[in-house]
């Protein structure tokens, strides 16, 4: 059952080949067997999952229920889930039971999905390897000595190992696309504002965006369909109609203009990863697409700009964790200042503290103009590069990540090396554009992701590109040894 697409599972449920309770039990058993080694889940919600599945079976028997009725999924532990621990990968929220559901959680529940549990992640989504989690690193199911990518590493590993059908993720600088690439799955970061951020714990509010992680484009389309859409509770949510993503999957690609940014194929890119990307591009050419070299001249500045803007926003967003209202509180505080200091020092890990300090520094009087304001100006230049490129091309393609998954521990002592993982993904967040990672030919048995970036609200076109590639190739069908 775990090797099937959502459409196949939906048919099996409708035809009573199996019930949602049986399907849910099957995935819970896989989690029980494999999670002790992979560490992809922080919380497994067996009881509530089985009762949701029983409800789904009643709806199925009555011939009602949404498009995802009875399908077992998982949520990144950054989404608030009512009555279920929402830790955000942090000791700070280890004891936090959310009193309400995030909009994305609510909408997937309304579509009928069953929640198996909450997936592991880098603390407050800060990281590219899932090693900053308070709950320990996640292992990459393709090679358990390697990282799954981050920050949505638990979701990526869980989907790749088929511990759930699909999962949610969030992407502030690459956290859906990079782990999707490193674990060999399909992930899409929608346009900023496409999915509501309400109830999604904020890291960098002008960059954060939720999206689906799945084993194929058709499954991702079904999830995104349920997740997307206007939400009056999120003031940055956009009131633009959501197209029918499933209906658009099989559109003809003849005449599609693909831009290959020369900056994305230079030094730093592993040559074998580049060869996999080129092979995928040739498949698009066979399908009638044309390729042009383009330039995104300011893209080399995206990492430095991001590491001013994202920490600035996080220093403000994380100010709410003060030991007073909710979350970790230190023992026996001497006075209020001691309470703040020790609660935050104990509750936050090293990377989160580093970012809060950088963010506070770049926003402080005397440095604001030199760092924060300047970064905001360059952010505009980066967005302008894309605007110009999309006058010439329909989509931009390149690698998602410069290398395949690296060994656990390899980059933890070198934050700058870690930050460079996102060299190809961050620009789309700074510009607010949708981006996707699609599995292509592996290198030495390890997955590689092709990144496709589209113009605003062109999620449908990205899903169409991914679907057509997956119709002609079997790169997305690989399952890691031991998980088939
Ligand atoms: N790896 C990047 C960071 O550490 C992006 C994380 C993300 O997208 N949440 O900030």
Boltz pocket constraint, residues with backbone or C-beta under 6 A from the ligand:
constraints:
  - pocket:
      binder: B
      contacts: [[A, 124], [A, 125], [A, 126], [A, 127], [A, 128], [A, 150], [A, 151], [A, 170], [A, 171], [A, 172], [A, 173], [A, 174], [A, 175], [A, 176], [A, 203], [A, 310], [A, 418], [A, 422]]
      max_distance: 6.0
